[in-house]
Amino acid sequence: IKGKYTTNCVNEYELEQTGANLANILEIGDILLLVGDLGAGKTTLTRGIIRKIFNQSNLIVSSPTYLLDNKYNINELYSIHHIDLYRLPNNCDLSVLDIPNIYNNSVCLIE
């Protein structure tokens, strides 16, 4: 995916469905930068993406606020990283999250 995608959803269900629609076009190596205020629905959008990719409508997808990186393994080679960089200080060493190496074999959803 290249470019900027903006959407307006009126409820949580629509936002999760938008995520499911995005899941259909994501490829390994894609990076989505999720921008919005706290509580805007970034994790809800991510939940839609991850549940669609794993085909599990009840899969628990939580915010990476405290762990910084919630990793979901697709298989032995590929994964989805849901990363929260919001609370990290400027000039923080991102190597602890293995950035940028994870981009090669993952879909990255970064808040």
Phi and psi in radians as a Rosetta constraint file:
Dihedral C 1 N 2 CA 2 C 2 CIRCULARHARMONIC -2.248 0.35
Dihedral N 2 CA 2 C 2 N 3 CIRCULARHARMONIC 2.430 0.35
Dihedral C 2 N 3 CA 3 C 3 CIRCULARHARMONIC 1.938 0.35
Dihedral N 3 CA 3 C 3 N 4 CIRCULARHARMONIC -2.983 0.35
Dihedral C 3 N 4 CA 4 C 4 CIRCULARHARMONIC -1.910 0.35
Dihedral N 4 CA 4 C 4 N 5 CIRCULARHARMONIC 2.359 0.35
Dihedral C 4 N 5 CA 5 C 5 CIRCULARHARMONIC -2.155 0.35
Dihedral N 5 CA 5 C 5 N 6 CIRCULARHARMONIC 2.130 0.35
Dihedral C 5 N 6 CA 6 C 6 CIRCULARHARMONIC -2.108 0.35
Dihedral N 6 CA 6 C 6 N 7 CIRCULARHARMONIC 2.424 0.35
Dihedral C 6 N 7 CA 7 C 7 CIRCULARHARMONIC -2.463 0.35
Dihedral N 7 CA 7 C 7 N 8 CIRCULARHARMONIC 2.665 0.35
Dihedral C 7 N 8 CA 8 C 8 CIRCULARHARMONIC -2.126 0.35
Dihedral N 8 CA 8 C 8 N 9 CIRCULARHARMONIC 2.049 0.35
Dihedral C 8 N 9 CA 9 C 9 CIRCULARHARMONIC -2.028 0.35
Dihedral N 9 CA 9 C 9 N 10 CIRCULARHARMONIC 2.524 0.35
Dihedral C 9 N 10 CA 10 C 10 CIRCULARHARMONIC -1.619 0.35
Dihedral N 10 CA 10 C 10 N 11 CIRCULARHARMONIC -0.239 0.35
Dihedral C 10 N 11 CA 11 C 11 CIRCULARHARMONIC -2.684 0.35
Dihedral N 11 CA 11 C 11 N 12 CIRCULARHARMONIC 3.004 0.35
Dihedral C 11 N 12 CA 12 C 12 CIRCULARHARMONIC -1.076 0.35
Dihedral N 12 CA 12 C 12 N 13 CIRCULARHARMONIC -0.682 0.35
Dihedral C 12 N 13 CA 13 C 13 CIRCULARHARMONIC -1.044 0.35
Dihedral N 13 CA 13 C 13 N 14 CIRCULARHARMONIC -0.817 0.35
Dihedral C 13 N 14 CA 14 C 14 CIRCULARHARMONIC -1.085 0.35
Dihedral N 14 CA 14 C 14 N 15 CIRCULARHARMONIC -0.670 0.35
Dihedral C 14 N 15 CA 15 C 15 CIRCULARHARMONIC -1.170 0.35
Dihedral N 15 CA 15 C 15 N 16 CIRCULARHARMONIC -0.730 0.35
Dihedral C 15 N 16 CA 16 C 16 CIRCULARHARMONIC -1.152 0.35
Dihedral N 16 CA 16 C 16 N 17 CIRCULARHARMONIC -0.656 0.35
Dihedral C 16 N 17 CA 17 C 17 CIRCULARHARMONIC -1.140 0.35
Dihedral N 17 CA 17 C 17 N 18 CIRCULARHARMONIC -0.637 0.35
Dihedral C 17 N 18 CA 18 C 18 CIRCULARHARMONIC -1.077 0.35
Dihedral N 18 CA 18 C 18 N 19 CIRCULARHARMONIC -0.722 0.35
Dihedral C 18 N 19 CA 19 C 19 CIRCULARHARMONIC -1.065 0.35
Dihedral N 19 CA 19 C 19 N 20 CIRCULARHARMONIC -0.747 0.35
Dihedral C 19 N 20 CA 20 C 20 CIRCULARHARMONIC -1.077 0.35
Dihedral N 20 CA 20 C 20 N 21 CIRCULARHARMONIC -0.680 0.35
Dihedral C 20 N 21 CA 21 C 21 CIRCULARHARMONIC -1.139 0.35
Dihedral N 21 CA 21 C 21 N 22 CIRCULARHARMONIC -0.703 0.35
Dihedral C 21 N 22 CA 22 C 22 CIRCULARHARMONIC -1.109 0.35
Dihedral N 22 CA 22 C 22 N 23 CIRCULARHARMONIC -0.625 0.35
Dihedral C 22 N 23 CA 23 C 23 CIRCULARHARMONIC -1.003 0.35
Dihedral N 23 CA 23 C 23 N 24 CIRCULARHARMONIC -0.529 0.35
Dihedral C 23 N 24 CA 24 C 24 CIRCULARHARMONIC -1.192 0.35
Dihedral N 24 CA 24 C 24 N 25 CIRCULARHARMONIC -0.329 0.35
Dihedral C 24 N 25 CA 25 C 25 CIRCULARHARMONIC -2.024 0.35
Dihedral N 25 CA 25 C 25 N 26 CIRCULARHARMONIC -0.026 0.35
Dihedral C 25 N 26 CA 26 C 26 CIRCULARHARMONIC -1.301 0.35
Dihedral N 26 CA 26 C 26 N 27 CIRCULARHARMONIC 2.565 0.35
Dihedral C 26 N 27 CA 27 C 27 CIRCULARHARMONIC -2.317 0.35
Dihedral N 27 CA 27 C 27 N 28 CIRCULARHARMONIC 2.746 0.35
Dihedral C 27 N 28 CA 28 C 28 CIRCULARHARMONIC -0.963 0.35
Dihedral N 28 CA 28 C 28 N 29 CIRCULARHARMONIC 2.312 0.35
Dihedral C 28 N 29 CA 29 C 29 CIRCULARHARMONIC 1.759 0.35
Dihedral N 29 CA 29 C 29 N 30 CIRCULARHARMONIC -0.243 0.35
Dihedral C 29 N 30 CA 30 C 30 CIRCULARHARMONIC -1.274 0.35
Dihedral N 30 CA 30 C 30 N 31 CIRCULARHARMONIC 2.523 0.35
Dihedral C 30 N 31 CA 31 C 31 CIRCULARHARMONIC -2.228 0.35
Dihedral N 31 CA 31 C 31 N 32 CIRCULARHARMONIC 2.128 0.35
Dihedral C 31 N 32 CA 32 C 32 CIRCULARHARMONIC -1.882 0.35
Dihedral N 32 CA 32 C 32 N 33 CIRCULARHARMONIC 2.170 0.35
Dihedral C 32 N 33 CA 33 C 33 CIRCULARHARMONIC -1.684 0.35
Dihedral N 33 CA 33 C 33 N 34 CIRCULARHARMONIC 2.000 0.35
Dihedral C 33 N 34 CA 34 C 34 CIRCULARHARMONIC -1.695 0.35
Dihedral N 34 CA 34 C 34 N 35 CIRCULARHARMONIC 2.064 0.35
Dihedral C 34 N 35 CA 35 C 35 CIRCULARHARMONIC -2.054 0.35
Dihedral N 35 CA 35 C 35 N 36 CIRCULARHARMONIC 2.311 0.35
Dihedral C 35 N 36 CA 36 C 36 CIRCULARHARMONIC 2.969 0.35
Dihedral N 36 CA 36 C 36 N 37 CIRCULARHARMONIC 2.789 0.35
Dihedral C 36 N 37 CA 37 C 37 CIRCULARHARMONIC -1.099 0.35
Dihedral N 37 CA 37 C 37 N 38 CIRCULARHARMONIC 2.879 0.35
Dihedral C 37 N 38 CA 38 C 38 CIRCULARHARMONIC -1.009 0.35
Dihedral N 38 CA 38 C 38 N 39 CIRCULARHARMONIC 2.311 0.35
Dihedral C 38 N 39 CA 39 C 39 CIRCULARHARMONIC 1.448 0.35
Dihedral N 39 CA 39 C 39 N 40 CIRCULARHARMONIC 0.125 0.35
Dihedral C 39 N 40 CA 40 C 40 CIRCULARHARMONIC -1.290 0.35
Dihedral N 40 CA 40 C 40 N 41 CIRCULARHARMONIC -0.352 0.35
Dihedral C 40 N 41 CA 41 C 41 CIRCULARHARMONIC 2.009 0.35
Dihedral N 41 CA 41 C 41 N 42 CIRCULARHARMONIC 0.287 0.35
Dihedral C 41 N 42 CA 42 C 42 CIRCULARHARMONIC -1.062 0.35
Dihedral N 42 CA 42 C 42 N 43 CIRCULARHARMONIC -0.738 0.35
Dihedral C 42 N 43 CA 43 C 43 CIRCULARHARMONIC -1.241 0.35
Dihedral N 43 CA 43 C 43 N 44 CIRCULARHARMONIC -0.572 0.35
Dihedral C 43 N 44 CA 44 C 44 CIRCULARHARMONIC -1.133 0.35
Dihedral N 44 CA 44 C 44 N 45 CIRCULARHARMONIC -0.747 0.35
Dihedral C 44 N 45 CA 45 C 45 CIRCULARHARMONIC -1.071 0.35
Dihedral N 45 CA 45 C 45 N 46 CIRCULARHARMONIC -0.794 0.35
Dihedral C 45 N 46 CA 46 C 46 CIRCULARHARMONIC -1.068 0.35
Dihedral N 46 CA 46 C 46 N 47 CIRCULARHARMONIC -0.708 0.35
Dihedral C 46 N 47 CA 47 C 47 CIRCULARHARMONIC -1.011 0.35
Dihedral N 47 CA 47 C 47 N 48 CIRCULARHARMONIC -0.742 0.35
Dihedral C 47 N 48 CA 48 C 48 CIRCULARHARMONIC -1.087 0.35
Dihedral N 48 CA 48 C 48 N 49 CIRCULARHARMONIC -0.718 0.35
Dihedral C 48 N 49 CA 49 C 49 CIRCULARHARMONIC -1.107 0.35
Dihedral N 49 CA 49 C 49 N 50 CIRCULARHARMONIC -0.897 0.35
Dihedral C 49 N 50 CA 50 C 50 CIRCULARHARMONIC -1.178 0.35
Dihedral N 50 CA 50 C 50 N 51 CIRCULARHARMONIC -0.743 0.35
Dihedral C 50 N 51 CA 51 C 51 CIRCULARHARMONIC -1.097 0.35
Dihedral N 51 CA 51 C 51 N 52 CIRCULARHARMONIC -0.640 0.35
Dihedral C 51 N 52 CA 52 C 52 CIRCULARHARMONIC -1.192 0.35
Dihedral N 52 CA 52 C 52 N 53 CIRCULARHARMONIC -0.807 0.35
Dihedral C 52 N 53 CA 53 C 53 CIRCULARHARMONIC -1.080 0.35
Dihedral N 53 CA 53 C 53 N 54 CIRCULARHARMONIC -0.685 0.35
Dihedral C 53 N 54 CA 54 C 54 CIRCULARHARMONIC -1.568 0.35
Dihedral N 54 CA 54 C 54 N 55 CIRCULARHARMONIC -0.100 0.35
Dihedral C 54 N 55 CA 55 C 55 CIRCULARHARMONIC 0.940 0.35
Dihedral N 55 CA 55 C 55 N 56 CIRCULARHARMONIC 0.764 0.35
Dihedral C 55 N 56 CA 56 C 56 CIRCULARHARMONIC -2.325 0.35
Dihedral N 56 CA 56 C 56 N 57 CIRCULARHARMONIC 1.749 0.35
Dihedral C 56 N 57 CA 57 C 57 CIRCULARHARMONIC -1.208 0.35
Dihedral N 57 CA 57 C 57 N 58 CIRCULARHARMONIC -0.262 0.35
Dihedral C 57 N 58 CA 58 C 58 CIRCULARHARMONIC -1.902 0.35
Dihedral N 58 CA 58 C 58 N 59 CIRCULARHARMONIC 0.154 0.35
Dihedral C 58 N 59 CA 59 C 59 CIRCULARHARMONIC -1.044 0.35
Dihedral N 59 CA 59 C 59 N 60 CIRCULARHARMONIC 2.287 0.35
Dihedral C 59 N 60 CA 60 C 60 CIRCULARHARMONIC -1.369 0.35
Dihedral N 60 CA 60 C 60 N 61 CIRCULARHARMONIC 2.120 0.35
Dihedral C 60 N 61 CA 61 C 61 CIRCULARHARMONIC -2.185 0.35
Dihedral N 61 CA 61 C 61 N 62 CIRCULARHARMONIC 1.954 0.35
Dihedral C 61 N 62 CA 62 C 62 CIRCULARHARMONIC -1.945 0.35
Dihedral N 62 CA 62 C 62 N 63 CIRCULARHARMONIC 2.914 0.35
Dihedral C 62 N 63 CA 63 C 63 CIRCULARHARMONIC -1.185 0.35
Dihedral N 63 CA 63 C 63 N 64 CIRCULARHARMONIC 2.461 0.35
Dihedral C 63 N 64 CA 64 C 64 CIRCULARHARMONIC -1.509 0.35
Dihedral N 64 CA 64 C 64 N 65 CIRCULARHARMONIC 0.362 0.35
Dihedral C 64 N 65 CA 65 C 65 CIRCULARHARMONIC -0.894 0.35
Dihedral N 65 CA 65 C 65 N 66 CIRCULARHARMONIC -0.823 0.35
Dihedral C 65 N 66 CA 66 C 66 CIRCULARHARMONIC -1.645 0.35
Dihedral N 66 CA 66 C 66 N 67 CIRCULARHARMONIC -0.513 0.35
Dihedral C 66 N 67 CA 67 C 67 CIRCULARHARMONIC -1.520 0.35
Dihedral N 67 CA 67 C 67 N 68 CIRCULARHARMONIC -0.324 0.35
Dihedral C 67 N 68 CA 68 C 68 CIRCULARHARMONIC 1.288 0.35
Dihedral N 68 CA 68 C 68 N 69 CIRCULARHARMONIC -0.580 0.35
Dihedral C 68 N 69 CA 69 C 69 CIRCULARHARMONIC -2.510 0.35
Dihedral N 69 CA 69 C 69 N 70 CIRCULARHARMONIC 1.913 0.35
Dihedral C 69 N 70 CA 70 C 70 CIRCULARHARMONIC -1.649 0.35
Dihedral N 70 CA 70 C 70 N 71 CIRCULARHARMONIC 2.068 0.35
Dihedral C 70 N 71 CA 71 C 71 CIRCULARHARMONIC -1.849 0.35
Dihedral N 71 CA 71 C 71 N 72 CIRCULARHARMONIC 2.313 0.35
Dihedral C 71 N 72 CA 72 C 72 CIRCULARHARMONIC -2.115 0.35
Dihedral N 72 CA 72 C 72 N 73 CIRCULARHARMONIC 1.971 0.35
Dihedral C 72 N 73 CA 73 C 73 CIRCULARHARMONIC -1.389 0.35
Dihedral N 73 CA 73 C 73 N 74 CIRCULARHARMONIC 2.141 0.35
Dihedral C 73 N 74 CA 74 C 74 CIRCULARHARMONIC -1.363 0.35
Dihedral N 74 CA 74 C 74 N 75 CIRCULARHARMONIC -0.786 0.35
Dihedral C 74 N 75 CA 75 C 75 CIRCULARHARMONIC -2.757 0.35
Dihedral N 75 CA 75 C 75 N 76 CIRCULARHARMONIC -2.891 0.35
Dihedral C 75 N 76 CA 76 C 76 CIRCULARHARMONIC -1.136 0.35
Dihedral N 76 CA 76 C 76 N 77 CIRCULARHARMONIC -0.428 0.35
Dihedral C 76 N 77 CA 77 C 77 CIRCULARHARMONIC -1.801 0.35
Dihedral N 77 CA 77 C 77 N 78 CIRCULARHARMONIC -0.503 0.35
Dihedral C 77 N 78 CA 78 C 78 CIRCULARHARMONIC -2.177 0.35
Dihedral N 78 CA 78 C 78 N 79 CIRCULARHARMONIC 2.632 0.35
Dihedral C 78 N 79 CA 79 C 79 CIRCULARHARMONIC -2.622 0.35
Dihedral N 79 CA 79 C 79 N 80 CIRCULARHARMONIC 2.979 0.35
Dihedral C 79 N 80 CA 80 C 80 CIRCULARHARMONIC -2.011 0.35
Dihedral N 80 CA 80 C 80 N 81 CIRCULARHARMONIC 2.304 0.35
Dihedral C 80 N 81 CA 81 C 81 CIRCULARHARMONIC -1.972 0.35
Dihedral N 81 CA 81 C 81 N 82 CIRCULARHARMONIC 2.166 0.35
Dihedral C 81 N 82 CA 82 C 82 CIRCULARHARMONIC -1.866 0.35
Dihedral N 82 CA 82 C 82 N 83 CIRCULARHARMONIC 1.839 0.35
Dihedral C 82 N 83 CA 83 C 83 CIRCULARHARMONIC -1.973 0.35
Dihedral N 83 CA 83 C 83 N 84 CIRCULARHARMONIC 2.397 0.35
Dihedral C 83 N 84 CA 84 C 84 CIRCULARHARMONIC -1.978 0.35
Dihedral N 84 CA 84 C 84 N 85 CIRCULARHARMONIC 1.858 0.35
Dihedral C 84 N 85 CA 85 C 85 CIRCULARHARMONIC -1.766 0.35
Dihedral N 85 CA 85 C 85 N 86 CIRCULARHARMONIC 0.038 0.35
Dihedral C 85 N 86 CA 86 C 86 CIRCULARHARMONIC -1.010 0.35
Dihedral N 86 CA 86 C 86 N 87 CIRCULARHARMONIC -0.746 0.35
Dihedral C 86 N 87 CA 87 C 87 CIRCULARHARMONIC -1.618 0.35
Dihedral N 87 CA 87 C 87 N 88 CIRCULARHARMONIC -0.012 0.35
Dihedral C 87 N 88 CA 88 C 88 CIRCULARHARMONIC -1.346 0.35
Dihedral N 88 CA 88 C 88 N 89 CIRCULARHARMONIC 2.482 0.35
Dihedral C 88 N 89 CA 89 C 89 CIRCULARHARMONIC -1.224 0.35
Dihedral N 89 CA 89 C 89 N 90 CIRCULARHARMONIC 2.728 0.35
Dihedral C 89 N 90 CA 90 C 90 CIRCULARHARMONIC -1.013 0.35
Dihedral N 90 CA 90 C 90 N 91 CIRCULARHARMONIC 2.596 0.35
Dihedral C 90 N 91 CA 91 C 91 CIRCULARHARMONIC 1.092 0.35
Dihedral N 91 CA 91 C 91 N 92 CIRCULARHARMONIC 0.416 0.35
Dihedral C 91 N 92 CA 92 C 92 CIRCULARHARMONIC -1.246 0.35
Dihedral N 92 CA 92 C 92 N 93 CIRCULARHARMONIC 2.492 0.35
Dihedral C 92 N 93 CA 93 C 93 CIRCULARHARMONIC -1.311 0.35
Dihedral N 93 CA 93 C 93 N 94 CIRCULARHARMONIC 1.895 0.35
Dihedral C 93 N 94 CA 94 C 94 CIRCULARHARMONIC -1.457 0.35
Dihedral N 94 CA 94 C 94 N 95 CIRCULARHARMONIC 0.020 0.35
Dihedral C 94 N 95 CA 95 C 95 CIRCULARHARMONIC -1.142 0.35
Dihedral N 95 CA 95 C 95 N 96 CIRCULARHARMONIC -0.394 0.35
Dihedral C 95 N 96 CA 96 C 96 CIRCULARHARMONIC -1.091 0.35
Dihedral N 96 CA 96 C 96 N 97 CIRCULARHARMONIC -0.477 0.35
Dihedral C 96 N 97 CA 97 C 97 CIRCULARHARMONIC -1.650 0.35
Dihedral N 97 CA 97 C 97 N 98 CIRCULARHARMONIC 0.082 0.35
Dihedral C 97 N 98 CA 98 C 98 CIRCULARHARMONIC 1.107 0.35
Dihedral N 98 CA 98 C 98 N 99 CIRCULARHARMONIC 0.517 0.35
Dihedral C 98 N 99 CA 99 C 99 CIRCULARHARMONIC -1.502 0.35
Dihedral N 99 CA 99 C 99 N 100 CIRCULARHARMONIC 2.306 0.35
Dihedral C 99 N 100 CA 100 C 100 CIRCULARHARMONIC -1.706 0.35
Dihedral N 100 CA 100 C 100 N 101 CIRCULARHARMONIC 0.115 0.35
Dihedral C 100 N 101 CA 101 C 101 CIRCULARHARMONIC -1.053 0.35
Dihedral N 101 CA 101 C 101 N 102 CIRCULARHARMONIC -0.550 0.35
Dihedral C 101 N 102 CA 102 C 102 CIRCULARHARMONIC -1.199 0.35
Dihedral N 102 CA 102 C 102 N 103 CIRCULARHARMONIC -0.311 0.35
Dihedral C 102 N 103 CA 103 C 103 CIRCULARHARMONIC -1.117 0.35
Dihedral N 103 CA 103 C 103 N 104 CIRCULARHARMONIC -0.481 0.35
Dihedral C 103 N 104 CA 104 C 104 CIRCULARHARMONIC -1.169 0.35
Dihedral N 104 CA 104 C 104 N 105 CIRCULARHARMONIC -0.545 0.35
Dihedral C 104 N 105 CA 105 C 105 CIRCULARHARMONIC -2.264 0.35
Dihedral N 105 CA 105 C 105 N 106 CIRCULARHARMONIC 0.529 0.35
Dihedral C 105 N 106 CA 106 C 106 CIRCULARHARMONIC -2.547 0.35
Dihedral N 106 CA 106 C 106 N 107 CIRCULARHARMONIC 2.844 0.35
Dihedral C 106 N 107 CA 107 C 107 CIRCULARHARMONIC -1.740 0.35
Dihedral N 107 CA 107 C 107 N 108 CIRCULARHARMONIC 2.231 0.35
Dihedral C 107 N 108 CA 108 C 108 CIRCULARHARMONIC -1.989 0.35
Dihedral N 108 CA 108 C 108 N 109 CIRCULARHARMONIC 2.210 0.35
Dihedral C 108 N 109 CA 109 C 109 CIRCULARHARMONIC -2.003 0.35
Dihedral N 109 CA 109 C 109 N 110 CIRCULARHARMONIC 1.891 0.35
Dihedral C 109 N 110 CA 110 C 110 CIRCULARHARMONIC -1.991 0.35
Dihedral N 110 CA 110 C 110 N 111 CIRCULARHARMONIC 2.208 0.35
